[in-house]
Every structure is written in structure tokens, then in C-alpha cells.
Amino acid sequence: MKIAVASDNGMVAEHFGHCHSFSIFSVENNQIVNIESLISPGHKPSFLPNFLNDLGVEVIVSGGMGGGAIEIFNEKGIRVITGAMGHAKVVAEQYLQGTLKTNGAVCNEHLLHNECGH
């Protein structure tokens, strides 16, 4: 299994589409066996969900995410976790332990400087 965490400097990014990178955690037997950091190819409508799907990601974690991206992930069968905060690796470990839950944070508007309005 692969878990992707939208991240900025090792921390969960506030907004999926504007993150600097993705921390990709490869998991075997419920343990993280490899961590890879990929620079985000940029925010383009529908591109990032398809990009992560092509990498074999099964779970995406972010602080917030727009409804369009969530819909595409759902269509691909990728689990979406929003409302996460903290260090990307800790969040991935919490997911594996079953202690990380989504709060359903959907970004409906973007304010100044592309900040999420949630």
C-alpha cells in the first residue's frame, strides 16, 4: 500500500493543490518500509489525483482539499483524509494505527494568496 501526504517542509500541507511536495509512504504488513518525497508537479485541474493514482497511491492525506479533487479520488477508489495536521510521517503512522480520522474539510473558496477558506 502507498500513502501520500501533501506536505510542506515535512509537515502536512494546509491545502492539497498548493503543496510543495508529496511524502509517499510505502507500507508492508502495516509498517512503513520506504519514504519518498516527490516535488509537486503543480496545481492543474484534475492532474494531481491522476498523477498520484498512476503512482499506486491508495490513501491521500491533506489539511484541506477541493471538492473536485475529492470526487476524482473517490472515482479512482483512493481514500481521502482531510483535516490532518502535524508531521507527515507521524500522520501516516496515525493512519496505520487507525487513530487518524477525516473531518471532511472541503475547500469551497480560495482567499488572498490562494489560502484555503476552511
N, C-alpha and C positions, 0 to 999 in steps of 0.2 A: 504494500500500500504506500502511496505517496500523499503527504500532507503539504500543502503550500500555505505559507503565511505571508500576506502582503506586509512588507516591512520597510522601515526607515531606520538605518543605523542599528539594526538588530532588534528594534522594538516594533511591535505591531503598528502598522500604519493606520492613521485615522480614517483614510479613505482608500479603498481598493484601487480605483482607477488612477490615482495620482501617487502611488507608492514609488519609492526609488528602486526597490528590488523585491524579489520573492525568495524567501527561505524555503527550500524544498527538503523535506524530511522523508527519507526512505525508511520504511518500517517493516520489520520482520518479527514475528512472534511477539507483537505488541511492544517491541523495543526499537528505538531509533538506531539504525545501523549506518546511516550516512546523512550528511548535511551538505547541501549545495546552495550557493547564493547566486541567483541569476538577476542581472540588471533588467529592470522592466523595459520592454521594447517600446513603451509609450502608450498613452491613452488614445485608443481609436475605438469607435463604437463596435462592439461585438468581437473585437480581435482578441483581447486578453482571455476571455473564457475559452475560446477555441485554442489559443496558444497553450494554456495550462492543460486542457483536455488532451492535446497532442503529446504532452509530456507524461501522460498517465496519471495525473493528479486525481485523487478520489475525494479529497476534502480541501476546501479553501477557507481560510480564516482571515478576517479583517476587522478593523474597527467599525467601518461603515461601508455600504455598497449600494449602488443604484439598483432600482428595480429591474431595469433591462438586463444587467449582468446577472442578477439573481435568477431571472427567468431562463436565461441561456444555460447557466449552470444546472438548473433543475432539469431542463430538457436533456442535458448530457448525463444526468444521473450523478452529478457531483454534489456532495453535501456542502451547504453554505453555513458557516458560523460567523455571525456578525456581533458587534458589541464587545469584542475581546480587547484587552489592554495588557500591556506588560512586555516582557522579553519574549521574542518569538519562540525560542527553544522551550521556555517554561510553559508557554501557551500550548505548544504541540504536545508536551508531556501531560499537561492537564487534560487535553482532549483524549489521549490514550488511556488515562486513568478514569475517564468518564466524569470528570469534575468541571469541564468547560462546557458551558451552555450558551446558546444564542439568545440575544434579547430582541432579535428581529429588527435591528437598526437598519432602516432603509433610507437612503439619501434621496429626498424628493426635490431638493433645491440646492443650488450652489451659490454661496455668497461671495463676497470680495475675496480675491486671491484664491479662488477655487476651493475654499473651505467648505466642508460638508455642513449642511444646515440641520443636523440631527442632534 
